[in-house]
Amino acid sequence: MMTFKQHMELSESLSRFDDISIYLEDLEPLERLKTIRSMNDTYPLKDTDEVSDYMKEEFVYCEKVFDLVLGQFIMVEQILTGKFKFQTDMYQDLELMMYIFRPKDETEFDNADPKKEQQHREKILNSPVQDLYSAINRFLKNRELILFKQFSGVFYSVNDESDEDPDVFSTPTPDELFNQQWYWYSMVRLLAQEDIRRYNEIYMLKMNVVLPEMSYLAQKNKIDAANQRQQAALNRL
């Protein structure tokens, strides 16, 4: 079994020295032999989305977007869309896993205890790398279905590729930059009806409640905007 920690160490060694033998040479003979066997059993990683019994037994696994609360979902999206900078892709994957896999005894998402989170991180690091990535693959497939098919256009705009010129680079306007920076905060503010005292409550809403509401608001805004344009056109006649 190759753990995620070993996988990270191997990747870092390859990036620095381009030679796995340097990493293996630092191990005791017995540990080196076990690591070589684990490598042979693990690599190449399989592109599968099967969830192992280990993952089901050892973690609260958020298999679907609807399993997340809003605050958890926002962090996942910020990680996946590159809003945070990480030392390597491995560290980005580890941070994502911290939100998709939660401690087994956790009944409600809560990552406020640093000691508990460090223990959780260590458990992930010492879990089989194939099991982790297979479970992540299943979650990402569900995310693709929910955000870009069933609720397409709710959080991410759907671009008309025919209107885009790939050779033209457009600099975001100040309004666009503001909207990008405060996008998720604005959404929480909207759901809380601008009552800052309710923000924590909103962050803990399940996504199966948030997504239909945001879909309704997005469609309503489109209809209201169309009606306003129509009325403005009539007023000009």
LOVEXTI-267815 format. One record per residue (C-alpha): x, y, z; residue number from 0. Coordinates in pm, 1 decimal, decimal comma. Example, Ala and Ser with C-alpha at 12.3 -4.5 7.8 and 13.67 -1.06 7.14 Angstrom:
BEGIN
r c1 1230,0 c2 -450,0 c3 780,0 num 0;
r c1 1367,0 c2 -106,0 c3 714,0 num 1;
***
This chain:
BEGIN
r c1 0,0 c2 0,0 c3 0,0 num 0;
r c1 142,1 c2 335,2 c3 -104,0 num 1;
r c1 22,6 c2 610,2 c3 126,2 num 2;
r c1 -47,3 c2 963,7 c3 16,2 num 3;
r c1 248,7 c2 1080,4 c3 225,2 num 4;
r c1 482,4 c2 844,7 c3 39,9 num 5;
r c1 329,0 c2 955,1 c3 -287,5 num 6;
r c1 403,8 c2 1317,8 c3 -203,0 num 7;
r c1 761,0 c2 1236,4 c3 -100,1 num 8;
r c1 820,3 c2 1045,3 c3 -422,7 num 9;
r c1 677,2 c2 1328,1 c3 -630,4 num 10;
r c1 889,7 c2 1586,1 c3 -452,2 num 11;
r c1 1201,4 c2 1373,9 c3 -496,8 num 12;
r c1 1130,4 c2 1337,1 c3 -868,2 num 13;
r c1 1075,8 c2 1710,4 c3 -908,1 num 14;
r c1 1407,4 c2 1789,2 c3 -735,9 num 15;
r c1 1635,0 c2 1514,0 c3 -860,7 num 16;
r c1 1446,0 c2 1342,0 c3 -1143,2 num 17;
r c1 1557,8 c2 1016,1 c3 -986,4 num 18;
r c1 1353,9 c2 795,1 c3 -750,7 num 19;
r c1 1664,4 c2 605,3 c3 -642,3 num 20;
r c1 1777,9 c2 909,3 c3 -441,7 num 21;
r c1 1459,4 c2 887,4 c3 -234,5 num 22;
r c1 1494,7 c2 510,7 c3 -192,8 num 23;
r c1 1857,5 c2 532,8 c3 -84,6 num 24;
r c1 1756,1 c2 725,0 c3 227,9 num 25;
r c1 1537,1 c2 437,6 c3 347,6 num 26;
r c1 1638,1 c2 143,2 c3 562,2 num 27;
r c1 1679,9 c2 -179,1 c3 356,3 num 28;
r c1 1355,6 c2 -338,4 c3 476,1 num 29;
r c1 1160,2 c2 -14,6 c3 431,8 num 30;
r c1 1314,4 c2 29,2 c3 87,2 num 31;
r c1 1198,7 c2 -317,7 c3 -15,2 num 32;
r c1 846,1 c2 -254,4 c3 114,7 num 33;
r c1 834,1 c2 79,4 c3 -67,6 num 34;
r c1 944,9 c2 -74,8 c3 -397,6 num 35;
r c1 675,9 c2 -341,8 c3 -365,5 num 36;
r c1 415,5 c2 -77,2 c3 -283,2 num 37;
r c1 522,0 c2 124,9 c3 -586,7 num 38;
r c1 484,3 c2 -178,5 c3 -811,8 num 39;
r c1 138,2 c2 -247,4 c3 -669,4 num 40;
r c1 21,5 c2 115,6 c3 -686,2 num 41;
r c1 161,3 c2 274,7 c3 -1002,2 num 42;
r c1 38,6 c2 380,9 c3 -1241,0 num 43;
r c1 -260,4 c2 509,4 c3 -1046,4 num 44;
r c1 -585,8 c2 378,8 c3 -1189,2 num 45;
r c1 -836,8 c2 624,8 c3 -1330,6 num 46;
r c1 -1127,2 c2 483,8 c3 -1133,9 num 47;
r c1 -1405,7 c2 623,0 c3 -917,9 num 48;
r c1 -1467,7 c2 315,3 c3 -704,2 num 49;
r c1 -1493,9 c2 398,4 c3 -334,1 num 50;
r c1 -1310,5 c2 145,7 c3 -118,4 num 51;
r c1 -1437,2 c2 -0,2 c3 206,2 num 52;
r c1 -1145,8 c2 172,5 c3 377,1 num 53;
r c1 -1274,4 c2 516,7 c3 275,4 num 54;
r c1 -1626,5 c2 435,8 c3 390,0 num 55;
r c1 -1508,8 c2 300,3 c3 723,3 num 56;
r c1 -1243,3 c2 559,6 c3 809,7 num 57;
r c1 -1396,0 c2 888,2 c3 692,4 num 58;
r c1 -1717,2 c2 1078,6 c3 649,3 num 59;
r c1 -1695,3 c2 1087,0 c3 270,3 num 60;
r c1 -1872,5 c2 1368,7 c3 85,4 num 61;
r c1 -1945,2 c2 1186,4 c3 -235,9 num 62;
r c1 -2175,2 c2 1454,3 c3 -379,4 num 63;
r c1 -2197,7 c2 1831,9 c3 -388,9 num 64;
r c1 -2525,3 c2 1799,5 c3 -198,0 num 65;
r c1 -2333,2 c2 1636,7 c3 89,8 num 66;
r c1 -2148,5 c2 1964,1 c3 155,4 num 67;
r c1 -2252,8 c2 2268,9 c3 351,8 num 68;
r c1 -2213,5 c2 2605,1 c3 179,2 num 69;
r c1 -1895,0 c2 2709,2 c3 361,0 num 70;
r c1 -1736,5 c2 2374,0 c3 278,9 num 71;
r c1 -1847,9 c2 2402,8 c3 -84,9 num 72;
r c1 -1701,6 c2 2753,4 c3 -118,4 num 73;
r c1 -1361,4 c2 2633,5 c3 3,0 num 74;
r c1 -1369,9 c2 2337,9 c3 -237,0 num 75;
r c1 -1451,7 c2 2566,6 c3 -528,9 num 76;
r c1 -1179,2 c2 2814,4 c3 -438,9 num 77;
r c1 -925,5 c2 2531,3 c3 -426,1 num 78;
r c1 -1038,6 c2 2382,1 c3 -758,3 num 79;
r c1 -1049,9 c2 2716,4 c3 -941,2 num 80;
r c1 -702,5 c2 2824,5 c3 -832,5 num 81;
r c1 -796,5 c2 3101,0 c3 -589,7 num 82;
r c1 -531,9 c2 2973,1 c3 -347,6 num 83;
r c1 -164,0 c2 2920,5 c3 -424,0 num 84;
r c1 0,4 c2 2595,1 c3 -316,6 num 85;
r c1 358,2 c2 2478,3 c3 -308,0 num 86;
r c1 280,3 c2 2190,5 c3 -545,4 num 87;
r c1 -21,9 c2 2017,1 c3 -697,0 num 88;
r c1 11,2 c2 1753,1 c3 -425,4 num 89;
r c1 -50,3 c2 2011,5 c3 -154,8 num 90;
r c1 -351,8 c2 2137,8 c3 -345,6 num 91;
r c1 -488,6 c2 1783,1 c3 -363,2 num 92;
r c1 -427,6 c2 1736,3 c3 8,8 num 93;
r c1 -614,4 c2 2056,5 c3 92,1 num 94;
r c1 -907,8 c2 1946,1 c3 -124,6 num 95;
r c1 -913,0 c2 1610,7 c3 53,3 num 96;
r c1 -936,8 c2 1789,0 c3 387,8 num 97;
r c1 -1284,1 c2 1911,6 c3 284,2 num 98;
r c1 -1411,7 c2 1608,9 c3 90,4 num 99;
r c1 -1309,5 c2 1358,9 c3 358,6 num 100;
r c1 -1397,5 c2 1446,5 c3 716,1 num 101;
r c1 -1331,8 c2 1279,4 c3 1053,0 num 102;
r c1 -1552,9 c2 980,0 c3 1116,6 num 103;
r c1 -1693,3 c2 1122,6 c3 1439,4 num 104;
r c1 -1794,4 c2 1454,5 c3 1281,5 num 105;
r c1 -2172,3 c2 1494,5 c3 1263,9 num 106;
r c1 -2162,7 c2 1853,2 c3 1133,1 num 107;
r c1 -1883,2 c2 2018,7 c3 936,8 num 108;
r c1 -1648,2 c2 2195,8 c3 1175,7 num 109;
r c1 -1283,1 c2 2271,4 c3 1095,9 num 110;
r c1 -1226,7 c2 2531,5 c3 1369,2 num 111;
r c1 -1010,2 c2 2311,4 c3 1594,7 num 112;
r c1 -644,7 c2 2323,5 c3 1470,4 num 113;
r c1 -541,9 c2 2014,8 c3 1670,2 num 114;
r c1 -829,3 c2 1810,3 c3 1534,3 num 115;
r c1 -754,7 c2 1927,9 c3 1179,2 num 116;
r c1 -387,7 c2 1832,9 c3 1212,0 num 117;
r c1 -486,0 c2 1484,6 c3 1326,6 num 118;
r c1 -725,2 c2 1464,0 c3 1033,7 num 119;
r c1 -450,0 c2 1570,0 c3 792,0 num 120;
r c1 -218,8 c2 1299,5 c3 928,0 num 121;
r c1 -488,5 c2 1036,5 c3 877,5 num 122;
r c1 -530,2 c2 1140,4 c3 514,9 num 123;
r c1 -153,0 c2 1141,0 c3 462,6 num 124;
r c1 -134,6 c2 783,7 c3 592,2 num 125;
r c1 -424,4 c2 657,9 c3 379,3 num 126;
r c1 -381,9 c2 464,0 c3 52,4 num 127;
r c1 -320,8 c2 709,8 c3 -230,9 num 128;
r c1 -526,6 c2 507,7 c3 -480,9 num 129;
r c1 -827,5 c2 497,7 c3 -247,2 num 130;
r c1 -809,7 c2 874,6 c3 -195,6 num 131;
r c1 -788,9 c2 964,5 c3 -563,1 num 132;
r c1 -1058,6 c2 717,3 c3 -665,8 num 133;
r c1 -1298,1 c2 877,2 c3 -416,2 num 134;
r c1 -1198,8 c2 1227,2 c3 -531,5 num 135;
r c1 -1268,1 c2 1123,0 c3 -892,0 num 136;
r c1 -1621,6 c2 1020,8 c3 -797,5 num 137;
r c1 -1683,7 c2 1352,7 c3 -624,4 num 138;
r c1 -1549,3 c2 1550,1 c3 -923,8 num 139;
r c1 -1778,7 c2 1361,1 c3 -1161,9 num 140;
r c1 -2076,4 c2 1452,3 c3 -945,3 num 141;
r c1 -1957,1 c2 1815,2 c3 -931,4 num 142;
r c1 -1944,5 c2 1823,4 c3 -1311,4 num 143;
r c1 -2299,8 c2 1687,6 c3 -1330,3 num 144;
r c1 -2445,8 c2 1920,8 c3 -1067,1 num 145;
r c1 -2271,0 c2 2250,9 c3 -1146,2 num 146;
r c1 -2244,2 c2 2230,8 c3 -1524,2 num 147;
r c1 -2549,0 c2 2027,0 c3 -1625,8 num 148;
r c1 -2829,5 c2 2012,8 c3 -1368,6 num 149;
r c1 -2762,8 c2 2364,0 c3 -1234,6 num 150;
r c1 -2576,0 c2 2506,0 c3 -1531,6 num 151;
r c1 -2518,7 c2 2880,8 c3 -1514,5 num 152;
r c1 -2606,8 c2 2919,2 c3 -1145,6 num 153;
r c1 -2252,8 c2 2969,2 c3 -1016,6 num 154;
r c1 -2046,8 c2 2975,1 c3 -1335,4 num 155;
r c1 -2157,6 c2 3161,8 c3 -1645,7 num 156;
r c1 -2208,4 c2 2967,9 c3 -1965,3 num 157;
r c1 -2003,6 c2 3130,8 c3 -2240,0 num 158;
r c1 -2106,9 c2 3130,5 c3 -2603,1 num 159;
r c1 -1788,1 c2 3005,9 c3 -2767,7 num 160;
r c1 -1896,9 c2 3145,9 c3 -3104,9 num 161;
r c1 -1872,0 c2 3497,3 c3 -2963,4 num 162;
r c1 -1520,8 c2 3451,6 c3 -2830,3 num 163;
r c1 -1200,1 c2 3532,3 c3 -3013,5 num 164;
r c1 -919,4 c2 3324,4 c3 -2856,7 num 165;
r c1 -658,6 c2 3571,3 c3 -2986,7 num 166;
r c1 -815,3 c2 3869,4 c3 -2809,2 num 167;
r c1 -721,4 c2 3926,5 c3 -2445,7 num 168;
r c1 -959,0 c2 4148,0 c3 -2252,0 num 169;
r c1 -852,7 c2 4315,3 c3 -1930,0 num 170;
r c1 -1117,6 c2 4279,9 c3 -1656,6 num 171;
r c1 -1293,2 c2 4604,2 c3 -1571,1 num 172;
r c1 -1288,1 c2 4730,7 c3 -1208,5 num 173;
r c1 -1647,1 c2 4609,4 c3 -1170,6 num 174;
r c1 -1551,8 c2 4262,9 c3 -1297,5 num 175;
r c1 -1253,3 c2 4245,2 c3 -1063,1 num 176;
r c1 -1472,9 c2 4348,7 c3 -770,4 num 177;
r c1 -1732,9 c2 4085,5 c3 -857,9 num 178;
r c1 -1464,9 c2 3815,6 c3 -886,8 num 179;
r c1 -1309,8 c2 3907,5 c3 -552,3 num 180;
r c1 -1636,9 c2 3925,0 c3 -361,8 num 181;
r c1 -1841,7 c2 3667,7 c3 -554,9 num 182;
r c1 -1894,3 c2 3411,7 c3 -278,8 num 183;
r c1 -1926,9 c2 3674,1 c3 -7,0 num 184;
r c1 -2194,4 c2 3851,0 c3 -210,7 num 185;
r c1 -2385,6 c2 3526,3 c3 -241,7 num 186;
r c1 -2378,1 c2 3467,0 c3 135,7 num 187;
r c1 -2480,4 c2 3829,3 c3 187,5 num 188;
r c1 -2774,5 c2 3782,3 c3 -49,0 num 189;
r c1 -2893,6 c2 3461,8 c3 119,7 num 190;
r c1 -2861,7 c2 3627,8 c3 461,5 num 191;
r c1 -3066,0 c2 3924,6 c3 335,7 num 192;
r c1 -2767,0 c2 4146,1 c3 425,7 num 193;
r c1 -2798,6 c2 4053,6 c3 794,4 num 194;
r c1 -2437,6 c2 3994,1 c3 903,8 num 195;
r c1 -2562,5 c2 3820,2 c3 1217,5 num 196;
r c1 -2690,9 c2 3534,3 c3 1000,5 num 197;
r c1 -2371,7 c2 3471,1 c3 801,1 num 198;
r c1 -2256,7 c2 3174,3 c3 1011,5 num 199;
r c1 -2601,6 c2 3022,0 c3 977,1 num 200;
r c1 -2588,6 c2 3062,7 c3 598,4 num 201;
r c1 -2242,9 c2 2905,0 c3 574,2 num 202;
r c1 -2384,6 c2 2593,1 c3 740,4 num 203;
r c1 -2676,0 c2 2551,9 c3 498,2 num 204;
r c1 -2667,4 c2 2224,7 c3 304,7 num 205;
r c1 -2607,7 c2 2256,2 c3 -67,7 num 206;
r c1 -2931,2 c2 2070,4 c3 -145,2 num 207;
r c1 -3102,8 c2 2379,4 c3 0,8 num 208;
r c1 -2869,3 c2 2644,2 c3 -142,7 num 209;
r c1 -2855,0 c2 2526,2 c3 -504,0 num 210;
r c1 -3231,2 c2 2526,8 c3 -577,2 num 211;
r c1 -3261,2 c2 2870,1 c3 -412,0 num 212;
r c1 -2971,4 c2 3014,3 c3 -612,6 num 213;
r c1 -3112,0 c2 2858,5 c3 -931,0 num 214;
r c1 -3448,1 c2 3024,4 c3 -862,9 num 215;
r c1 -3284,1 c2 3362,5 c3 -798,0 num 216;
r c1 -3066,5 c2 3336,8 c3 -1110,3 num 217;
r c1 -3366,2 c2 3259,8 c3 -1332,5 num 218;
r c1 -3575,7 c2 3531,6 c3 -1166,5 num 219;
r c1 -3297,7 c2 3787,3 c3 -1221,9 num 220;
r c1 -3283,6 c2 3696,0 c3 -1592,4 num 221;
r c1 -3660,1 c2 3739,8 c3 -1628,5 num 222;
r c1 -3656,0 c2 4070,0 c3 -1436,8 num 223;
r c1 -3364,6 c2 4198,9 c3 -1648,8 num 224;
r c1 -3544,2 c2 4101,7 c3 -1971,3 num 225;
r c1 -3861,1 c2 4276,1 c3 -1855,5 num 226;
r c1 -3663,5 c2 4589,2 c3 -1768,5 num 227;
r c1 -3499,5 c2 4594,1 c3 -2112,4 num 228;
r c1 -3837,8 c2 4548,0 c3 -2278,7 num 229;
r c1 -3989,8 c2 4828,7 c3 -2072,6 num 230;
r c1 -3694,6 c2 5056,6 c3 -2149,2 num 231;
r c1 -3739,4 c2 4987,6 c3 -2520,8 num 232;
r c1 -4109,8 c2 5068,7 c3 -2502,1 num 233;
r c1 -4034,7 c2 5392,0 c3 -2317,0 num 234;
r c1 -3811,6 c2 5505,2 c3 -2603,3 num 235;
r c1 -4093,7 c2 5472,7 c3 -2858,1 num 236;
***
